[in-house]
Amino acid sequence: MPKSIFVNLPVCDLARSTAFYAALGFGKNPQFSNDQASAMVWSDTICVMLLTHEFYRTFTDKAIIDAATTSGVLLCVSFDSREAVDGFHAAARGAGGREPRPVEDRTIMYGGAIEDPDGHVWETVWMDASAMENAA
């Protein structure tokens, strides 16, 4: 098995969050999903585990943050093109997500940020390799 990362996110409404991530292009792995969790696959090595608060609490004694008001982590996903970044943002807005930072063109980097229904922030980025070479 290759090295992988599982991002575990506490969510208030599992069905709503599952639908949101599916609208963004994440695939649901039914093998690791049930009424307490949805395994939402981004790539061969990245999976977002959406966990009900009750289930999330079985992994930690710490208080669960309210991601709508408190930042606990900033996650970032990269894309192959500007159009893919734009499509991800459009899908997020269309599925009920919020865009706290709209897409910006910073020459070398192109991206912004979206929030899922619980307030978890996902940064987006496309890096222009040719601009990076010219800047060096």
N, C-alpha and C positions, 0 to 999 in steps of 0.2 A: 504494500500500500504506500503510495507517495505521501510525503509530508503534506498535511492539510491544515486548514484553520476552520474552526467552527465558531462563529460569532453568535453568542447566546444573548437574546434580547427579551426582557420581560415585556409582555403586552397585555393590555386590558381586555381586548376583544379578539380572541384567536381567529375567528372566522373573518373578521374585517381585515386584520393584519395579513392573513394568508392571501386574501383576495387582492390586497394592495401590492404585495410582493409579486404575485402572479402577474398582475397587470404590468409590472416593470420588466417582465421577462424571466423571473426566477421560476425554476421548475420545482414542483413539490415531489419529494421522495416519500411515497407512501410507506415504505419499509420502516422509516424512522419518524412517522407522524401518527398522532392519535388525538384524543380529545384534550390532551394537555400540551401538545407540541406539534409544530409543523416544521419539517426540515425543508427549507427552501434553498435549492441548489443554484449557485451563481456560475460555477465552473467545476472542472474536475477536482479542484483542490480547495474550493471555498464554499461553505454551506452556512446559511443563516438559520439558526435555530430560534424559532419564535416560541416562547414558553409562557404559559399562563403564569400569573403572579404566584399562585399557589405552588405550582411545580418549580418555578424559579427559586422559591424560598427553600426548597429541599437541598439546594446546592450552596447556600450561604446563610449566615446568621445576620449579615448586614442588612440595613434598611434598603429597600428598593427606591431608587431616585425617581422623581417625576421628571422624565426626559423633556417634557414640555416647558419646564421652568428651570431645570438644572442640567448643566452639561457634565456628563460623566466620561464620554469618549467621543471622538470625531472619527468616523470611518470614511475611507476614501476608496472609490472604485475607478479604475482607468478604462478608457475606451479606445477603439481603433481609429476614430475619426471625430471631427466636430459634429457631424450629422448624428452620430450615435449618442453623443452627449446631449444634443438638442432633443433627440427622440426620447431619451431617458427622462429628461425634465418634463417633456410634454406628457409622457405616460404617467409620471408621478402626479402632476397637477390634475390630470384627467381622472385619476383614481382616488382623489381626495387628499393628496399630499400637499404640503406647503413648501414654498420656495423662499427660504429666509435670505438667500443670496443668489440672485439671478446669474445666469451665465455671463462671464466676462472674458474678453479676449485680452490676454496679457502677453501677446506675441509668442512666447515659447509655450505658455500654458493656456489652455482654453477650458473653462469649467465654472462650476458654481456649487450650490448645495441645495439639497431637498430634505424635507423632514417626512417621516412616515406618520401614520395617524397617532402614534404615541409620543412623537416628538424626537425620535432618534434621528440624528443628523447624518446624512451621507453626502460627503464631498464628491464631486465628479471632476474628472480631469482627462484631457487629451493633451499629450506632449508632442510638440512639433520637433522631431529629431533634427530636421535640416536647420531650423532656427537655432537650436542648441549648438550645432557644429559651427555655424557662422558667428555665434557669440563668443566662442572660445578663442 
